[in-house]
């Protein structure tokens, strides 16, 4: 007996191995193909969906209550959601939050992003951990007319993230100035109105809260596209250079980013601070290699140990590639490691003000244990 219109599934997630998850669609209709990852954060779904580092990925949330606080423009980390879709356990409910201006369903629909609810996300997460981040296709049709054969074929045709430079797709089109600071009660986002340290931020997919953290720490920021040359960076006479987060295969982005960074590294007294993809770009420029992880690190509860102090920080992470610490050259020290799997989470140069971390110290979303890194960057510029 056919399912009634009220109970018929309206969305489907198909994995390249032929596994199929039926559910109820929300947000936009249509079909999209991507790599599938899971995120363990309990809050901040809007910040996660608008993190440019998620370009080329669909996010499975392990926390079941997603959508219950609605959405607000204040929490967006970029102009548009970078993630290609969202997978949740329970259907999003009406928001219960005084800050909400729109439901998650309407927010996704207006931005052309597909969601699927009613999925056994625990089973799906186990599959991701077991086989690695799979290639998937996600479809939403209000009538439930979905061709499974074509959907599985689309998942198998997805090229994956290895070898893909996605920073070009999310970077800014031209340079701009940034002066907005971190949100504070009751006024919200204030703007810097006093002179600060001149910083050039290379945008591989920068989150807004990272730039706000730099501004709040005392920086006057000029943001340049990912493809900026060393000459274009130095033309702004920076006191320090910041390398942002971003998506895709670092080796692919490194084809144009590494030559720029090597020229900047020739300036022995120039403070350089990188995070996420910026960390990986710096490591590549110094002679190390990066590798694809099985399922990556995505969440706001990742313990990282500072090897210099022994301190353990709880951090926010989003990356599917990692720096191979065994390839770090002489003069480059491993500064932080993941306590989940021992993977590299930071490097520092022995005799120069150059350092980077794999995680997101701006904590959007996540804990604020690592904000001191922005202050360390400013102190390096002051000492220079």
NORWOZI-V823365 format. One record per residue. N is the residue number from 1. RES is the residue in one letter. SS is DSSP state (h for helix, s for strand, l for the rest). Layout:
n/res/ss
N/RES/SS
N/RES/SS
//
This chain:
n/res/ss
1/X/l
2/X/l
3/X/l
4/X/l
5/X/l
6/X/l
7/X/l
8/X/l
9/X/l
10/X/l
11/X/s
12/X/s
13/X/s
14/X/s
15/X/s
16/X/l
17/X/l
18/X/l
19/X/l
20/X/s
21/X/s
22/X/s
23/X/s
24/X/s
25/X/s
26/X/s
27/X/s
28/X/l
29/X/l
30/X/s
31/X/s
32/X/s
33/X/s
34/X/s
35/X/s
36/X/s
37/X/s
38/X/s
39/X/s
40/X/l
41/X/l
42/X/l
43/X/l
44/X/l
45/X/h
46/X/h
47/X/h
48/X/h
49/X/h
50/X/l
51/X/l
52/X/h
53/X/h
54/X/h
55/X/l
56/X/l
57/X/s
58/X/s
59/X/s
60/X/s
61/X/s
62/X/l
63/X/l
64/X/l
65/X/l
66/X/l
67/X/l
68/X/l
69/X/l
70/X/l
71/X/s
72/X/l
73/X/h
74/X/h
75/X/h
76/X/l
77/X/l
78/X/l
79/X/l
80/X/l
81/X/l
82/X/l
83/X/l
84/X/l
85/X/s
86/X/s
87/X/s
88/X/l
89/X/l
90/X/l
91/X/l
92/X/l
93/X/l
94/X/l
95/X/l
96/X/l
97/X/l
98/X/l
99/X/l
100/X/l
101/X/l
102/X/s
103/X/l
104/X/h
105/X/h
106/X/h
107/X/h
108/X/h
109/X/h
110/X/h
111/X/l
112/X/l
113/X/l
114/X/s
115/X/s
116/X/s
117/X/s
118/X/l
119/X/l
120/X/l
121/X/h
122/X/h
123/X/h
124/X/h
125/X/h
126/X/h
127/X/h
128/X/h
129/X/h
130/X/h
131/X/h
132/X/l
133/X/l
134/X/l
135/X/s
136/X/s
137/X/s
138/X/s
139/X/s
140/X/s
141/X/l
142/X/l
143/X/l
144/X/l
145/X/l
146/X/l
147/X/l
148/X/h
149/X/h
150/X/h
151/X/h
152/X/h
153/X/h
154/X/h
155/X/h
156/X/h
157/X/h
158/X/l
159/X/l
160/X/l
161/X/l
162/X/l
163/X/l
164/X/l
165/X/l
166/X/l
167/X/h
168/X/h
169/X/h
170/X/h
171/X/l
172/X/l
173/X/l
174/X/l
175/X/l
176/X/s
177/X/s
178/X/s
179/X/l
180/X/s
181/X/s
182/X/s
183/X/s
184/X/s
185/X/l
186/X/l
187/X/l
188/X/s
189/X/s
190/X/s
191/X/s
192/X/l
193/X/l
194/X/l
195/X/l
196/X/l
197/X/s
198/X/s
199/X/s
200/X/s
201/X/s
202/X/s
203/X/s
204/X/l
205/X/l
206/X/l
207/X/l
208/X/h
209/X/h
210/X/h
211/X/h
212/X/h
213/X/h
214/X/h
215/X/h
216/X/h
217/X/h
218/X/l
219/X/s
220/X/s
221/X/s
222/X/s
223/X/s
224/X/s
225/X/s
226/X/l
227/X/l
228/X/l
229/X/l
230/X/h
231/X/h
232/X/h
233/X/h
234/X/h
235/X/l
236/X/l
237/X/l
238/X/l
239/X/l
240/X/s
241/X/s
242/X/s
243/X/s
244/X/l
245/X/l
246/X/l
247/X/l
248/X/l
249/X/l
250/X/h
251/X/h
252/X/h
253/X/h
254/X/h
255/X/h
256/X/h
257/X/h
258/X/h
259/X/h
260/X/h
261/X/h
262/X/h
263/X/h
264/X/h
265/X/h
266/X/l
267/X/l
268/X/l
269/X/l
270/X/l
271/X/s
272/X/s
273/X/s
274/X/s
275/X/s
276/X/l
277/X/h
278/X/h
279/X/h
280/X/h
281/X/h
282/X/h
283/X/h
284/X/h
285/X/h
286/X/h
287/X/l
288/X/l
289/X/l
290/X/s
291/X/s
292/X/s
293/X/s
294/X/s
295/X/s
296/X/s
297/X/s
298/X/s
299/X/s
300/X/s
301/X/s
302/X/s
303/X/s
304/X/s
305/X/s
306/X/s
307/X/l
308/X/l
309/X/l
310/X/l
311/X/l
312/X/s
313/X/s
314/X/s
315/X/s
316/X/s
317/X/s
318/X/s
319/X/s
320/X/s
321/X/s
322/X/s
323/X/s
324/X/l
325/X/h
326/X/h
327/X/h
328/X/l
329/X/l
330/X/l
331/X/l
332/X/s
333/X/s
334/X/s
335/X/s
336/X/s
337/X/s
338/X/s
339/X/l
340/X/l
341/X/l
342/X/l
343/X/l
344/X/s
345/X/s
346/X/s
347/X/s
348/X/s
349/X/s
350/X/l
351/X/l
352/X/l
353/X/l
354/X/s
355/X/s
356/X/s
357/X/s
358/X/l
359/X/l
360/X/l
361/X/l
362/X/l
363/X/l
364/X/l
365/X/l
366/X/l
367/X/l
368/X/l
369/X/l
370/X/l
371/X/l
372/X/h
373/X/h
374/X/h
375/X/h
376/X/h
377/X/h
378/X/h
379/X/h
380/X/h
381/X/h
382/X/h
383/X/h
384/X/l
//
